[in-house]
Amino acid sequence: MLQGALYAVVMLTSTLLLLRLPPKDFAPAGYVPSSSPSRTPAFQRAMTDWFDRKLKREPRDWRKILIVESLNTKQAVKTPQFWLLWVTLFLNIHAGITFLSLYSLMLKDIFHYTTKPTLLVSLTSVGNLSGRFLWAFVSDYIGRRNTGLIFCVCAFFVFHGMIAAARAENVIVFGALTVWEYMTYGGGFALAPAWLADVFGTDNVGAVHGVILTAWSIAGIVGPSWISRFPDWEVEHGTAEAEKYFDSFRIVSYTMILEAAAILCLRELKSSRWMLPEEIKARDAANGAELGQLGPTQVNPSPGSGVGSPEGSEADITAPPSPTSGFTPAAIETESAPLEAVAAADDQDAAGHVNRE
């Protein structure tokens, strides 16, 4: 209880004192968007270009900057990109949490430990922690998709390497491979928020991240449930006691192929645009001139509309009604006129028109 109260005090205090939204269009001095040519590392460009060639996609113009429209949670969950990321996170977590649930028992069965292998089990936490720092840093340089594909390739060979190490009863190699696997497990958690921000924008990334963490919850149920029964089922059907975990390793390694397929299918939202810097400046100048000509305007502030984001366009701006629109001048004195007054004026004008006929 005391620990919970202390946690509540720390979280509330830090939230009230530290959590502040920056002003609109805020950017640090000298900031350059990470997807611009001056900040996109050569290795990331080379990897992306290689995948585009293999998948026969149109070559990317690295002079362009990706402009992402922020979506809210309701909009994000309706996109295939959300569910591809959900599957990616689910399979990544499933691979790690499946064996975490039985890791201590595996070490006893495979390597004949008579006591709990505390040191080897604690090393999984070291891998989890270090992976969150390492892969978050690496993904900024090689890209989220490339990092996710590295997870898949490494995990596939790691699980098959575990089988070889177990047969050779080499506990050091087995432990090292396990630590590496848990580095990618922790890296998946570090990668998720940044990946979501890249795809769905930064305005609502916290809420979208909360929803996509349901993949963690479900993986925590599915993984331990089947692996707690499958090895014993293997023994009942003739598998040697020392090899009862090997098919489980293989099954999880094959799920990495599905994860890689989901990553390769992931693309930017249709509302996102690759634009040259001069195109962005011309668009912003045109929008500014348009706003000056329209006078009082009503801006749609709904999340995902593009307002306040680089994708704001003429479609987001509603000009004042023209004199021939059927509204009376009294109903549109200012941009803040209540909607009820506008509707009433419209009804009154329509009734007058009927009477004249």
N, C-alpha and C positions, 0 to 999 in steps of 0.2 A: 504493500500500500504506500509506504514511504517512497519507494522507488518510483511508483507511478505519479505521485504528487510532485516529486522533484522533476520528473520528465515533463510534466504539464507546465510547471513554472518556467523551465528553460525554453521550451518550445514557444510559449506565449510571449515571453519577454523578447526572444530573438525575432519573432514575427513582427511584433509591434515596433521594435526599434530598428530593425534592419530591412524589412521587406517594404520597398517603395517602388512604385512604377515610375520609370523615367518619363520625362516630357515627350510629347509627340515628336517624331522625327529626330530624336536624340541620337547622337553618335559621338564617340570620343574623338578628340582632335587627331587628324591624320588617319582616321579609320578607313580601311579599304575592304569591301565585301570579300569574304573568303573564297567565293567562286570566281573572282575576277582573275585575269591573267597574271597579275603581279603576285597573287597569293596562292594560286593552285600549284602545288609542287609538280615537278616534272614526272616523278614516279607515278603520281595519281593520274596525270594526263595519259601516260603511256599505258597504264593498266586499263583505264577506261576505253581508250582507243582500241586496244587489243580485243576487249570484249565486244565492242561495237562491230569490229570487223568480223569476228567469229559468228556473231548473231546477225550479220548482214544488215546492220543499222546504218543510218545516215551518219557520216563523220561529224563530230562535234566541232563547232567553231569556238575555240577557247578564248577568243576576244570577248565573247558574250558573257553576260551576268544573268544568273537565274533569279528571276523575280517571282517570289512565292506569295500567293494569296492565303492569308490566315483563315483557317476553317474552325468553327466551333465543334464541340464534341458530337453533336447530333449530325452535323454535316460530314465529319470525318469518318464515322462508323458506317456510313452509306457508300464509301468508296472501296474499290478492290484493293487499293494500296494499304488501307488500314488492316484488312484481313490477311494480306500477304505478310505484313509486318507482325501481325498477331501469330501466324503460323511459324514465322521465323523465330520469334521469342519463345514460343511454346516448345519447339523442338530443341532449341539451345538449352533451355532450362530443364527439359525432360531428360536430356542426355546426362546432365550433371546431377540432378536431384535423385535420379533413379538409383545411382550407385552410392550416393551419399547415405541413403537410408540403410544400406546393407554393407557398407565398406568395411566396418570392423569385423563383421561376421565372415566376409569374403577372405580377409587376411588370415583369420583363424582356420578356415576350411582349406585354403589353398596352400598357405605357408606353415600351417600347423602351429600357430601361436597358442601357448597355454594360458597366457595372460592377455589383457586388453592391450593392443598395440597403440598406446596413447600417442607416441611421437608421430607415427605415420598418419594417424587420424587428424592430429592437430595441423599437420602440413597442408591438409586440404584447405584449411582456413587461411593459411598463408597464401596459397595459390589464388583463392577467391579474392582476398584483399588486394594483392599485387596486380591481379588481372584488371581490376576496376581502374587503377591508376594507369597501367601500361597501355591498355587498349583504347582508353579514352584519348590518351595522348597520340597514339599511333593513328587512330582514325582521322584526326585532324590533318594528317599529312598524306595518307593514302586513300582517304575516302571511306564512307560508311559501308558501301556495298563491297568494296574490296576487302575491308576488314571482316565483314560477315562471311565472305567466301573463304578467307583464310581459316576462320573458325571451323567451317565445314570440312575442308580438306585435312586440316590437322587432326580433328576429332576422328575422322574416318580411319586414318593410319594409327592414331593413338590407341584406339580400341583393339585393333588387330595386333598392335605391338604389345598390349597387355596380355593377350592370349599367349604370345610367344614367351614373354617374361614369366608368366605363370607356369607354363610347361617346363621352362628351364629352372624354375624356382629361384629366380633372381629378384629378390624383394627390392633391391635398390632401383633397378630399372623400372619395376612395376610402380614403386612409389613416385619416381620422377615423372613417369607418364601420367600418373594420377594428378600430380600437382599441375602439370601443364593443362590437363583437361579442366581442372577447376579454375585455372586462369582464364580460359575462354568462357567458362560458366559465369564468372564474375564480370568478364568483359561484356557479356550480353546485356547485363543490367546497366553498365556504364554507357553502352552504345545506344540504348533505346531512346532516352530523352533527346539526344542530339539528332538521331535519325528522324524522330517524329517532327522535330523543329524544321529539319531540312525539307520534309515532305509537306507538312500541314501548316507551316508558319509558326511563329513564336508566341502569338497572342494568347493562345489557349493550350499550349503544350502541356501544362501541368494537369489540366482536366483530361486531355486525351491520354496522357501517360497513365493516369489513374485507371482509366478504362482498360487499356491494353495490358495492365498488370493482372487482369483476370487470367491471362495465359499462364502466369506463374502459379496462380491458385489451382488451376485445373491440372497443370503439369505435376504439382505437388500431390495431387490425388491419384492421377493415372499412373505415373511412373512407379512409385513405391508399391502400389496395389498389385501390378502384374509381376514385378520382379520378386516380390515376397513369396509368390506361389510357383512361378515358372521353373526355377532350378529344381525344386522338389519334384515337380511333374516330370522333368527330364530324367531324374534318377529312377522314378517309377517306371519309365519307359526304356530303361536299359542303359542310360548314360552313366559313365563312371562318376563316382563321387567327386573326384579331383577335377573333373571337367564340366561340372554341372552349370557353371556360370558362363562358359565360353559362348554358347549360342545366344545368351543374353547380350554379351558384348557385340556379337555380329549383328543382332537385330538393331541395336541402337546405332551402330555404325552405318547401317543402311538408311536410317532415318535422316542422316546427314545429307544424303543425296536429295531427299525431298526438301530439306531446308535450303540447299543450294539452288534448287529449281525455283523455289519461292523468291529467293533473292534476285535471281536472274530475270524473273518476270516483273520485278518491281520497277516502275517508271515514275516520272514526275506526274503531278496532276495536270489534267488538260487545261486548267485555269492558269498554270504556271507558264512563264514565258522566258525564253532566252533572248536577251536584248543587248545590243551594243551600247556602250556608255553614251555615245552621242544620240542614240535613239531614245534613251531614257530622258536625257536633257531636253530633247525636242518635244517629247510627249508631255513632260512636266510643264514646259513653257506654254504649250498649246492648252493644257488644262487650266493653267493660270490665266491665260487670256480669255478663255471661255467663261471662267468664273467672273472675271471683271465685266464682261459684256452682259451676263445674265442678271446681274444685280442680286437682290435678295434670293437666296436659294434654300431649298430644304434638302439636307444630306441624309441619306439612308445610313444610320449608325449600326445596323445589325451586323453581328459577327460574320465574317466571311464575305461581306458585300464588296470588299476591296477598299472601303474608305479608310484612310489612315495607313494603307499598305501600298506597295509599289504598283499594284494592279488597279488602283482607282482609275476610273475612266468616266466618260460622259454618261454611261449607263447607270452610274451611281448617283448622278445629280438630277434632281427633279426641278425643272425651271418653273417659275410662277405661271399660273394659268394665263392664257392669252385672252383678250377681250371677247373673242368669239367662242370661248369654251363653254359658255352657259352659266358660269359663276357670276354672281353679282360683285361689284367692286367692294362692297362693304365686308364681304366674307374673306377678302384677301388683302387686308390693309397691311399686314406684316407677315413675315415668314413664320411667326409663332401663333397664328390664328388657330383656334381650336378646331379639331376635325369635325366636332358636332356642329359648329356654326357653318362650316363649309357645306356639310350635308344638308342642313336646314335651308340654306340659301339656294342650294341646287333644287330641292323639292319645291320651294316657293316659285322659283323661276319656271320650272316645268309645269306647275299648275297654272300659272299665268299664260303660258304658251297654249295650253289646252283650251282655256277660256276664250282666248282671242280667236281660235279656230271655230 
